[in-house]
Amino acid sequence: MRLGRAALLLVVAFPARAYRPFDSTDAAVADRGKMEIELGPVGFLGEGPDRFVVAPSVILNWGAAERCELVLEGRHFVRVGSTSPSEPRSRIDDNALSLKYVVREGILQEKTGPSVATEASVLLPAINGEGGVGAQLTVIASQRWDALTVHLNGAASWTRAHTPSAFGGVIVEIHDAWRLRPVTEVFIEGERDLPVTVSWLGGAIYRWTEALALDAAVRVATSGGTRTAEVRAGLTWEFAVGLPTRWRKP
């Protein structure tokens, strides 16, 4: 994503809030003028008889305005074992461009009550995979207590194959104040004429510094008779970037 030459000036690091390694997200956005990179350098995925290396998985979050961020994401899959030799060995998938907006500032913005956000996404065509363009609208609510943080997600989609789809997920994080905190996620996803997918993830996030967080998790899922197992590991790094002069506050 091009941010302009002036927007690439690194000035200082700020605290990271890692929402790797989940499929769901939280009701927070990158602060105005900050870039957050969520990177999974190498992951492993097994879907039935098929095996993939995911190298890399990338999400770019840019704080374009107050309470608003732009998100660009995608994952590179390399097939290492398959019962379908005619399928391409490499594909770039899960591509999307999104606009996320905090509707209600709450606990994640250091205010009271739940934080609520919406995310509108354009589902972009895959490279060497499914073509077509889709759309998705997600509503997110987050609440934090002394020992627990919960993020609820609900989404409705019009897929790249032009069929309706729905997603519901919940993230639970144990004690945000801990440097190393256990995390888990459960989600259910259904698409017309396809089996419902039920997924569970368990792992941990380690706050290495105030600007860098590391994560690792395993995910297992089932969809009809197909089982999925996945290993995810990566990092989240947040830093400030310069803004074009015309976007700066007077």
C-alpha positions in Angstrom: 0.0 0.0 0.0 1.5 3.3 -1.1 1.4 6.0 1.7 3.4 8.6 -0.1 7.0 9.4 0.3 6.5 11.6 3.4 4.4 8.9 5.0 7.4 6.5 5.2 9.4 8.6 7.7 9.9 6.5 10.8 10.0 8.7 13.9 9.4 6.7 17.0 8.0 3.4 18.3 4.7 3.1 20.2 3.0 0.2 22.2 1.8 -2.7 20.1 -1.6 -4.4 20.6 -1.1 -7.8 18.9 -4.2 -9.3 17.4 -2.3 -11.9 15.7 -2.7 -14.9 15.7 -6.5 -14.7 15.5 -9.1 -14.8 12.7 -11.3 -12.4 14.7 -10.2 -8.9 15.7 -10.6 -6.3 18.4 -12.5 -3.0 18.6 -9.4 -0.9 18.4 -7.5 0.8 15.5 -4.0 2.1 15.0 -3.6 5.7 16.2 -3.6 8.4 13.6 -0.2 8.5 11.8 0.9 5.0 13.0 1.6 1.9 11.0 1.1 -1.6 12.5 2.7 -4.6 10.8 1.3 -8.1 11.7 3.7 -10.6 10.2 3.7 -14.4 10.2 7.0 -15.3 8.5 6.3 -19.1 8.3 3.2 -21.1 9.2 2.0 -24.6 8.5 -1.4 -25.7 7.4 -3.0 -29.1 6.8 -6.4 -29.3 5.2 -7.5 -33.0 4.8 -4.8 -34.6 2.7 -3.3 -31.2 1.5 -0.3 -29.6 3.2 0.9 -26.0 2.9 3.6 -23.7 4.1 2.2 -20.2 4.7 5.2 -17.9 4.0 4.4 -15.2 4.7 1.1 -14.0 6.2 1.0 -10.1 6.3 -1.5 -7.5 7.6 -0.8 -3.8 7.3 -2.8 -1.5 9.5 -2.5 2.3 9.0 -4.0 4.9 11.2 -5.4 7.2 8.5 -7.5 9.4 10.7 -8.8 9.6 14.3 -10.7 6.4 15.2 -10.1 5.0 11.7 -7.6 2.7 10.0 -7.0 1.2 6.6 -6.1 -2.5 6.5 -4.4 -4.5 3.7 -3.9 -8.2 4.1 -3.0 -11.4 2.3 -1.3 -14.9 2.8 1.1 -16.8 0.6 0.4 -20.5 0.5 3.0 -23.0 -0.9 1.7 -26.5 -1.4 4.0 -29.2 -0.1 1.8 -32.3 -0.3 -1.5 -32.9 -2.2 -3.8 -35.5 -3.7 -4.5 -32.9 -6.5 -1.3 -32.5 -8.5 -3.1 -30.3 -11.1 -3.6 -27.5 -8.5 -1.1 -24.7 -8.5 1.8 -25.1 -6.1 1.7 -21.5 -5.0 -1.1 -19.0 -4.4 -1.7 -15.7 -2.7 -5.1 -15.8 -0.9 -7.2 -14.3 1.9 -6.6 -10.9 0.3 -8.7 -8.0 1.5 -8.7 -4.2 1.8 -10.7 -2.9 4.8 -11.7 0.3 6.5 -12.1 -0.1 10.3 -13.8 2.6 12.4 -14.3 2.8 16.2 -18.0 3.6 16.6 -17.9 3.8 20.4 -14.7 4.6 22.3 -14.5 2.4 25.4 -12.1 0.4 27.5 -9.6 -0.2 24.7 -9.4 3.6 24.2 -8.8 4.1 28.0 -12.4 5.1 28.6 -15.3 3.3 30.3 -17.5 0.6 29.0 -17.2 -1.6 26.0 -15.4 -0.6 22.8 -17.4 -1.0 19.6 -16.1 -0.9 16.0 -17.1 -1.8 12.5 -15.0 -3.0 9.6 -16.1 -2.9 5.9 -14.0 -5.0 3.6 -13.5 -5.7 -0.1 -12.5 -9.3 -0.6 -9.9 -9.2 -3.4 -9.3 -12.0 -5.9 -6.6 -14.6 -5.1 -3.5 -15.0 -7.3 -3.5 -18.5 -8.7 -6.7 -19.2 -6.8 -10.4 -18.1 -6.7 -11.2 -15.1 -8.7 -14.0 -12.6 -8.2 -14.6 -9.9 -5.7 -16.7 -10.0 -2.5 -17.6 -7.8 0.4 -17.9 -8.2 4.2 -19.2 -6.1 7.0 -18.0 -7.0 10.6 -19.2 -5.6 13.9 -16.8 -5.9 16.9 -17.3 -5.4 20.6 -14.5 -5.6 23.2 -14.6 -5.5 27.0 -11.7 -5.8 29.5 -11.8 -6.6 33.2 -8.8 -7.0 35.6 -8.1 -10.6 34.6 -9.9 -11.0 31.3 -10.3 -9.4 27.9 -13.1 -10.6 25.5 -13.6 -9.6 21.9 -16.8 -10.6 20.1 -17.1 -10.6 16.3 -20.1 -11.0 13.9 -19.8 -10.7 10.2 -21.9 -11.0 7.1 -20.3 -11.6 3.7 -20.9 -11.8 0.0 -18.1 -14.1 -1.0 -15.9 -14.1 -4.1 -18.1 -16.9 -5.4 -21.1 -14.6 -4.9 -22.8 -16.6 -2.2 -23.9 -15.4 1.3 -21.7 -16.2 4.3 -21.8 -15.5 8.0 -19.1 -15.6 10.7 -19.2 -15.5 14.5 -16.1 -15.5 16.7 -14.9 -14.8 20.3 -11.4 -14.1 21.5 -10.5 -14.5 25.2 -7.2 -13.1 26.6 -6.0 -13.8 30.1 -4.7 -10.8 32.1 -3.6 -8.1 29.7 -1.1 -6.8 32.3 1.0 -10.0 32.1 4.0 -9.8 29.7 3.2 -13.4 28.6 -0.6 -14.0 28.4 -2.5 -17.1 27.3 -5.1 -16.6 24.6 -7.9 -18.6 22.9 -10.4 -18.2 20.1 -13.5 -20.0 18.9 -15.3 -19.2 15.7 -18.1 -20.6 13.5 -18.4 -19.8 9.8 -21.0 -20.9 7.3 -21.5 -20.4 3.6 -24.5 -21.4 1.5 -24.3 -24.9 0.1 -21.1 -25.7 2.1 -20.5 -27.4 5.5 -20.2 -25.2 8.6 -16.7 -24.7 9.8 -16.0 -24.8 13.6 -12.6 -23.7 14.7 -10.6 -23.5 18.0 -7.3 -21.8 18.5 -5.0 -21.8 21.6 -1.7 -20.0 22.1 0.0 -17.1 23.8 1.2 -13.5 23.1 4.5 -12.2 24.6 5.0 -8.5 24.9 8.7 -8.3 24.1 8.9 -4.5 24.2 6.4 -1.7 24.2 6.6 -1.7 20.4 6.9 -5.4 19.6 4.8 -8.4 20.5 5.5 -12.1 19.6 2.8 -14.8 19.2 2.4 -18.5 18.7 -0.7 -20.7 18.4 -2.2 -23.9 17.1 -5.6 -24.0 15.4 -7.8 -27.0 14.8 -11.0 -27.0 12.8 -13.6 -29.2 11.2 -15.8 -28.6 8.2 -18.0 -31.5 7.2 -15.6 -34.5 7.1 -12.5 -32.4 6.5 -10.2 -31.6 9.4 -7.7 -28.7 9.5 -4.6 -28.3 11.7 -2.5 -25.2 11.6 0.5 -23.8 13.4 0.9 -20.0 13.5 3.8 -17.9 14.8 4.7 -14.3 14.2 5.0 -10.8 15.4 3.3 -7.4 15.6 5.3 -4.2 15.3 3.8 -0.7 15.6 5.6 2.5 14.8 4.8 6.1 13.8 5.1 7.4 10.3 5.2 10.9 8.9 1.9 12.2 7.4 1.6 14.3 4.2 1.5 18.0 5.2 -2.0 18.5 3.9 -3.3 15.8 6.4 -1.6 17.3 9.5 -3.6 19.2 12.1 -3.0 22.9 12.1 
